Structures are given as structure tokens and as C-alpha cells.
Amino acid sequence: MSEQAENQRLRRDIEWNLLPVVLLGSVGLGMNFGIGAWWGASALGAFSLVTISFFTFAVLGACGLQYAVLRAVAEAEGDRARIASTVVGAVIPAVVLAAVATAAYVLLRGAFADLQGEAVARGMLWVAPGLFCFAINKVLLGVVNGLRRMRAFAIYTSLRYVLIAVALTIARLTDLESEQLPVIST
């Protein structure tokens, strides 16, 4: 590929990946304003505390495998057998690590309740299935990124934020209990 074509591809990929950044900002702010307005400040506080613990345990659950798989897949460009073995070699431990992180998350709910209140502990239970999936999703997105499928990467990343916005809307329309709100991340 010529240098000019490579630069055009890079520019296009950057433009595509600005979409999830815009969605993250708008959905994130909109979600906070919506939860605060519809369910109140207490619900927003509990939701935020659950979200912080959710992302912390998701990072622990992925254990950095997303970076290793990204690098290994990118280095194996064109070698389908090596890419396949890399993906399998990352997904299997990712499932185990995600399960361990999710189990630890659920088991530590009591400690979180003591520190942050019972609403946070109940919210953690509602978001736990999403924690398991999110940790695995990080590894799978690392594969897509390593394959340099940047439009697909941008679309998949954007889809998460769109689905959260849809889930929040459904939660509002169905008068979901405030302690159940973290389920929108699942």
C-alpha cells in the first residue's frame, strides 16, 4: 500500500473512531442528567458508585489480555492459523478470569454495602452479568483492533453506548426501581 493510501486509511479510521468518543460523552452526560432527574440524586450516587466498581473489576477481569491479544494479532498479520490460536489462547483464560472477577465482585457486595450502602450492593448484583461479558468483550475488541478493522471496532464500541441509552430509556418507560438501574450496563 502506498504512503498516500496508508495516510488516507489512517485518516478514515480516526474519523470513524471519533464516533464512539462523541457517543461516550453525550450518552455519559445524558445518562447522568437523566438518572438524576428521573430517579433523584441518591439513585445517581448509588449508580455512580456501582459503575466505578464495575469498571474496576472489569479491568481486573480482563487482566490486560486485551493488550496482549491486540499486539499478537497485529504482529501475525495474514497468518490465519497464528491469529486463530492467539484468539483461542486469549479467550479461554479471559472467560476464566472474567468468571473469577465476577464471582469476587458478587462476594464482595457485603463489604461494599458496609462502606457505601445497601443500594450499592444491590446494584452490584444487577450489573454482575454485564461485568462477566464486559471483561470478555474487551479481549474480543482487542482482536478486532489487532486485525485493523477500525470501522468495525468503531461500530462495535458505538453500539455499546447506543444500547446503554436504549436501556436507560426502557428503564424510564418501565419505571425500573433505582437500585436496578445498573442493569442497563448489562
Backbone hydrogen bonds, N-H to C=O, Kabsch-Sander energy under -0.5 kcal/mol:
donor,donor_aa,acceptor,acceptor_aa,energy
6,E,2,S,-2.5
7,N,3,E,-2.4
8,Q,4,Q,-2.3
9,R,5,A,-2.4
10,L,6,E,-2.4
11,R,7,N,-2.5
12,R,8,Q,-2.6
13,D,9,R,-2.8
14,I,10,L,-2.5
15,E,11,R,-2.5
16,W,12,R,-2.4
17,N,13,D,-2.0
18,L,14,I,-0.6
18,L,15,E,-1.0
19,L,15,E,-0.6
19,L,16,W,-1.0
21,V,17,N,-0.7
22,V,18,L,-2.4
23,L,19,L,-2.6
24,L,20,P,-2.8
25,G,21,V,-2.2
26,S,22,V,-2.7
27,V,23,L,-3.1
28,G,23,L,-0.5
28,G,24,L,-2.2
29,L,25,G,-2.3
30,G,26,S,-2.6
31,M,27,V,-2.9
32,N,28,G,-1.9
33,F,29,L,-2.7
34,G,30,G,-2.9
35,I,31,M,-2.9
36,G,32,N,-2.3
37,A,33,F,-2.4
38,W,34,G,-3.1
39,W,35,I,-2.5
40,G,35,I,-1.1
40,G,36,G,-0.5
44,L,40,G,-2.0
45,G,41,A,-2.6
46,A,42,S,-2.4
47,F,43,A,-2.8
48,S,44,L,-2.5
49,L,45,G,-2.1
50,V,46,A,-2.3
51,T,47,F,-2.6
52,I,48,S,-2.3
53,S,49,L,-2.0
54,F,50,V,-2.7
55,F,51,T,-2.5
56,T,52,I,-2.1
57,F,53,S,-2.5
58,A,54,F,-2.1
59,V,55,F,-2.1
60,L,56,T,-1.9
61,G,57,F,-2.6
62,A,58,A,-2.1
63,C,59,V,-1.6
64,G,59,V,-0.5
65,L,62,A,-2.4
67,Y,64,G,-1.1
68,A,64,G,-1.5
69,V,65,L,-3.0
70,L,66,Q,-1.7
71,R,67,Y,-2.3
72,A,68,A,-2.6
73,V,69,V,-2.6
74,A,70,L,-2.1
75,E,71,R,-2.4
76,A,72,A,-1.2
77,E,74,A,-1.0
79,D,76,A,-2.9
80,R,78,G,-1.3
83,I,79,D,-2.5
84,A,80,R,-2.7
85,S,81,A,-2.3
86,T,82,R,-2.2
87,V,83,I,-2.7
88,V,84,A,-2.5
89,G,85,S,-2.5
90,A,86,T,-1.0
90,A,87,V,-0.6
91,V,87,V,-3.1
92,I,88,V,-2.0
94,A,90,A,-1.8
95,V,91,V,-2.5
96,V,92,I,-1.8
97,L,93,P,-3.3
98,A,94,A,-2.7
99,A,95,V,-2.2
100,V,96,V,-2.4
101,A,97,L,-2.8
102,T,98,A,-2.5
103,A,99,A,-2.6
104,A,100,V,-2.7
105,Y,101,A,-2.3
106,V,102,T,-2.4
107,L,103,A,-2.7
108,L,104,A,-2.0
109,R,106,V,-1.3
110,G,107,L,-0.6
112,F,108,L,-2.1
113,A,109,R,-2.6
114,D,110,G,-2.2
115,L,111,A,-1.8
116,Q,112,F,-3.7
117,G,112,F,-0.5
117,G,113,A,-1.8
121,A,117,G,-1.4
122,R,118,E,-2.4
123,G,119,A,-2.2
124,M,120,V,-2.2
125,L,121,A,-1.3
126,W,122,R,-1.4
127,V,123,G,-1.6
128,A,124,M,-1.1
130,G,127,V,-0.6
131,L,127,V,-1.5
132,F,128,A,-1.7
133,C,129,P,-1.9
134,F,130,G,-2.9
135,A,131,L,-2.1
136,I,132,F,-1.4
137,N,133,C,-2.8
138,K,134,F,-2.0
139,V,135,A,-1.0
140,L,136,I,-2.3
141,L,137,N,-2.7
142,G,138,K,-1.4
143,V,139,V,-1.5
144,V,140,L,-2.0
145,N,141,L,-2.6
146,G,142,G,-2.4
147,L,143,V,-1.9
148,R,145,N,-1.6
149,R,144,V,-2.0
150,M,148,R,-1.2
153,F,149,R,-2.6
154,A,150,M,-2.6
155,I,151,R,-2.5
156,Y,152,A,-3.0
157,T,153,F,-2.4
158,S,154,A,-2.5
159,L,155,I,-2.5
160,R,156,Y,-1.2
161,Y,157,T,-1.1
162,V,158,S,-2.4
163,L,159,L,-2.8
164,I,160,R,-1.9
165,A,161,Y,-2.1
166,V,162,V,-2.5
167,A,163,L,-2.7
168,L,164,I,-2.4
169,T,165,A,-2.1
170,I,166,V,-2.6
171,A,167,A,-2.6
172,R,168,L,-2.2
173,L,169,T,-2.6
174,T,170,I,-2.0
175,D,172,R,-1.2
176,L,171,A,-2.7
180,Q,177,E,-1.5
181,L,178,S,-1.2
183,V,180,Q,-2.1
184,I,181,L,-2.4
185,S,182,P,-1.9
186,T,183,V,-1.9
